[in-house]
């Protein structure tokens, strides 16, 4: 069976190195290209050496265009501005993409959605198998409990994370809102300060914690009269996200143009 060709932008970053390690350890795929920004200290080095897995014969380039080519899958966990440029390159070269970049706004999502008419894309707020099971679970709980239980989503990440709430927290909120037949933007409460008044029935509250080296903790709290129900997921290593992304890349190869997510990859629908 032919191996899946994988390319990784941001190969010198925390997540990029994890992705390189995961691809190197997976017999179903192989790393064929890697890139970094023009100011990176890792340029012109072997991506395997940068990731600590030994030489792979793939040199880190400073040109993103080097990553793209028909038959490849690009796994992108960079930043929104870079991801938007990569999506355009992917569309031009008929390259599939797995996108785990956080902080992408509605305009960016529209760009990804439009590109998926021409190329296959897996875009998900979180690539952990456990988190995606959690999303399915909380949707079922929310549909069962209805508005008699108040819902709060609490997330915690490391001090370097620049967006809030996390993409995963928002994904949990969207799953819950959809299960309730609502749109998240009509239910979400992102901040509370001062005299806020009583809680609005049916709203979904978000709380954010940033500190230390927390990889990612998410809790959905369902609080009723006399009882509460909590669903929690804690990630202790970014490797769980990398494994899910590489799984998605292998699944995506050969798929028709469409916007997919991890529910498709994991067979939830």
C-alpha positions as MATLAB code, in Angstrom:
seq = 'XXXXXXXXXXXXXXXXXXXXXXXXXXXXXXXXXXXXXXXXXXXXXXXXXXXXXXXXXXXXXXXXXXXXXXXXXXXXXXXXXXXXXXXXXXXXXXXXXXXXXXXXXXXXXXXXXXXXXXXXXXXXXXXXXXXXXXXXXXXXXXXXXXXXXXXXXXXXXXXXXXXXXXXXXXXXXXXXXXXXXXXXXXXXXXXXXXXXXXXXXXXXXXXXXXXXXXXXXXXXXXXXXXXXXXXXXXXXXXXXXXXXXXXXXXXXXXXXXXXXXXXXXXXXX';
ca = [
       0.000    0.000    0.000;
       1.388    3.399   -1.015;
       2.292    5.785    1.768;
       0.506    9.116    2.158;
       2.764   12.094    1.435;
       2.556   14.679    4.237;
       3.852   18.262    4.307;
       4.046   20.390    7.456;
       4.335   24.191    7.740;
       5.676   25.569   11.015;
       7.774   22.429   11.476;
       9.969   24.080   14.133;
       7.115   25.049   16.451;
       5.841   23.053   19.428;
       3.023   21.490   17.456;
       5.037   21.258   14.253;
       7.714   19.161   15.943;
       5.041   16.862   17.386;
       3.536   16.428   13.933;
       6.919   15.538   12.437;
       7.497   12.979   15.205;
       4.062   11.439   14.626;
       4.448   11.208   10.849;
       7.909    9.666   11.263;
       6.458    6.977   13.556;
       3.469    6.150   11.330;
       4.052    3.442    8.729;
       1.095    4.676    6.662;
       2.630    8.035    5.762;
       5.886    9.864    5.142;
       7.106   13.426    5.499;
       7.959   14.950    2.117;
       8.224   18.684    2.882;
       8.487   21.091    5.819;
       8.683   24.856    6.160;
       9.252   27.648    8.663;
       9.228   31.450    8.688;
      12.140   33.343    7.144;
      13.414   34.309   10.618;
      13.392   30.764   12.021;
      16.559   29.291   13.458;
      15.569   25.929   11.969;
      15.813   26.881    8.295;
      17.963   24.576    6.155;
      18.043   21.937    8.902;
      16.673   18.413    8.604;
      13.064   18.425    9.916;
      13.680   15.102   11.662;
      16.694   16.457   13.497;
      14.685   19.540   14.551;
      11.948   17.255   15.921;
      14.445   15.005   17.697;
      13.763   11.833   15.700;
      16.920   11.734   13.601;
      17.444   12.635    9.939;
      14.494   12.191    7.581;
      16.060   13.730    4.488;
      13.548   16.615    4.501;
      15.093   20.080    4.766;
      13.098   22.906    6.368;
      12.412   25.536    3.689;
      11.332   29.158    3.952;
       8.899   29.001    0.995;
       5.406   27.757    1.800;
       4.797   27.035   -1.903;
       7.344   24.213   -1.563;
       4.806   22.300    0.543;
       2.034   22.025   -1.972;
       1.482   19.522   -4.773;
      -1.269   17.206   -5.972;
      -1.424   13.937   -4.045;
      -0.074   15.458   -0.833;
      -1.847   16.412    2.373;
      -0.682   19.523    4.240;
      -1.223   19.525    8.019;
      -1.478   23.144    9.156;
      -1.330   24.173   12.837;
       0.154   27.624   12.276;
      -1.577   31.034   12.638;
      -4.694   32.346   10.868;
      -2.883   34.690    8.454;
      -0.522   31.938    7.311;
      -3.309   29.375    7.094;
      -5.345   31.624    4.785;
      -2.371   31.895    2.420;
      -1.851   28.135    2.596;
      -5.503   27.463    1.750;
      -5.126   29.518   -1.424;
      -1.977   27.616   -2.407;
      -3.727   24.316   -1.699;
      -6.635   25.301   -3.909;
      -4.327   26.279   -6.747;
      -2.365   23.010   -6.567;
      -5.240   20.625   -5.692;
      -3.655   19.706   -2.355;
      -5.736   18.332    0.523;
      -5.444   20.052    3.909;
      -5.880   19.200    7.574;
      -6.328   22.467    9.493;
      -5.959   22.716   13.274;
      -5.108   26.424   13.447;
      -7.039   28.210   16.210;
      -8.377   31.758   16.214;
      -9.797   31.609   12.675;
     -12.692   34.080   12.434;
     -15.909   33.935   10.414;
     -14.215   35.449    7.365;
     -11.478   32.825    7.522;
     -14.034   30.049    7.870;
     -15.780   31.382    4.766;
     -12.483   31.162    2.844;
     -11.951   27.568    3.999;
     -15.542   26.637    3.139;
     -15.218   28.098   -0.354;
     -11.907   26.297   -0.936;
     -13.480   22.993    0.089;
     -15.552   23.124   -3.103;
     -12.309   22.360   -4.970;
     -10.195   20.401   -2.453;
     -10.822   18.093    0.504;
     -10.261   19.781    3.882;
     -10.537   18.478    7.446;
     -11.028   21.472    9.743;
     -11.621   20.869   13.447;
     -11.257   22.844   16.690;
      -9.542   19.851   18.285;
      -8.051   16.646   16.864;
      -8.059   14.644   20.089;
     -10.223   11.528   19.854;
     -11.252   12.069   23.488;
     -12.350   15.667   22.936;
     -14.417   14.694   19.904;
     -16.124   11.995   21.948;
     -16.738   14.671   24.583;
     -18.404   16.935   21.987;
     -20.759   14.152   20.998;
     -21.504   13.385   24.645;
     -22.262   16.949   25.784;
     -24.576   17.475   22.811;
     -26.599   14.449   23.898;
     -26.635   15.621   27.538;
     -27.744   19.143   26.564;
     -30.562   17.819   24.388;
     -31.744   15.613   27.253;
     -31.534   18.156   30.086;
     -32.927   21.162   28.227;
     -33.002   24.621   29.838;
     -33.590   23.333   33.364;
     -29.798   23.035   33.710;
     -27.451   26.018   33.293;
     -24.396   25.385   31.132;
     -20.875   26.714   31.708;
     -17.781   25.858   29.661;
     -14.487   26.282   31.525;
     -11.178   25.994   29.665;
      -7.543   26.323   30.750;
      -4.400   26.614   28.598;
      -0.748   27.613   28.860;
       0.372   31.204   29.238;
       1.425   31.482   25.566;
      -2.008   30.869   24.025;
      -3.169   34.042   22.279;
      -6.869   33.379   21.568;
      -9.775   33.014   23.981;
     -12.029   31.186   24.413;
     -10.171   28.266   22.916;
     -11.341   26.808   19.626;
     -12.238   23.641   21.487;
     -14.406   25.533   23.993;
     -16.216   27.222   21.125;
     -16.611   23.861   19.399;
     -18.190   22.445   22.560;
     -20.488   25.466   22.700;
     -21.544   25.032   19.073;
     -22.243   21.327   19.616;
     -24.441   22.151   22.611;
     -26.254   25.016   20.874;
     -26.954   22.872   17.816;
     -28.344   20.106   20.013;
     -30.693   22.687   21.532;
     -31.754   23.910   18.090;
     -30.072   27.282   18.586;
     -27.141   29.311   17.279;
     -24.201   29.741   19.659;
     -23.959   33.488   19.084;
     -27.454   33.980   20.472;
     -26.684   31.974   23.629;
     -23.015   32.678   24.425;
     -21.904   34.831   27.363;
     -18.161   35.451   27.136;
     -17.575   37.902   29.998;
     -19.088   38.868   33.334;
     -18.086   41.873   35.415;
     -19.843   44.178   37.827;
     -23.593   44.080   38.347;
     -24.561   41.535   35.684;
     -28.067   40.732   36.861;
     -29.510   37.230   37.022;
     -28.444   34.597   34.551;
     -30.472   34.371   31.328;
     -32.173   30.995   30.967;
     -30.660   28.879   28.200;
     -27.428   30.861   27.961;
     -24.010   29.194   27.631;
     -21.290   30.785   29.747;
     -17.558   30.660   29.010;
     -14.690   31.005   31.489;
     -11.026   31.174   30.505;
      -7.871   30.365   32.475;
      -4.337   31.046   31.181;
      -1.188   30.008   33.023;
       1.889   27.845   33.239;
       2.291   25.029   30.748;
      -1.281   23.662   30.770;
      -1.718   21.775   27.495;
      -5.513   21.963   27.503;
      -8.286   21.325   30.035;
     -11.990   21.592   29.189;
     -15.000   21.116   31.446;
     -18.681   21.461   30.579;
     -20.747   22.060   33.722;
     -24.484   21.384   33.724;
     -25.852   22.973   36.922;
     -29.405   22.281   38.039;
     -31.350   22.704   41.238;
     -29.970   20.213   43.766;
     -27.471   18.571   41.418;
     -24.831   19.244   38.802;
     -23.254   17.181   36.074;
     -19.715   17.725   34.733;
     -17.908   16.371   31.674;
     -14.145   16.974   31.688;
     -11.257   16.289   29.334;
      -7.612   17.001   30.233;
      -4.783   16.756   27.734;
      -1.340   16.041   29.185;
       0.539   16.108   25.869;
       0.146   17.764   22.472;
       0.932   14.361   21.009;
      -2.747   13.441   21.272;
      -3.579   16.312   18.884;
      -0.757   15.343   16.520;
      -1.896   11.713   16.376;
      -5.444   12.785   15.597;
      -4.272   15.172   12.863;
      -2.115   12.519   11.195;
      -5.024   10.075   11.422;
      -7.163   12.698    9.691;
      -4.533   13.240    6.986;
      -4.354    9.528    6.188;
      -8.155    9.354    6.103;
      -8.416   12.438    3.859;
      -6.114   11.205    1.096;
      -8.164   10.458   -1.998;
     -11.398   11.908   -0.595;
     -13.540   14.161   -2.840;
     -13.617   17.931   -2.295;
     -15.654   18.766    0.807;
     -15.314   20.372    4.227;
     -14.934   17.537    6.736;
     -14.340   17.450   10.495;
     -13.264   14.834   13.030;
     -16.793   13.438   13.254;
     -16.314   12.286    9.663;
     -12.833   10.938   10.352;
     -13.998    8.997   13.413;
     -17.189    7.728   11.762;
     -19.604    9.542   14.078;
     -21.932   10.280   11.144;
];
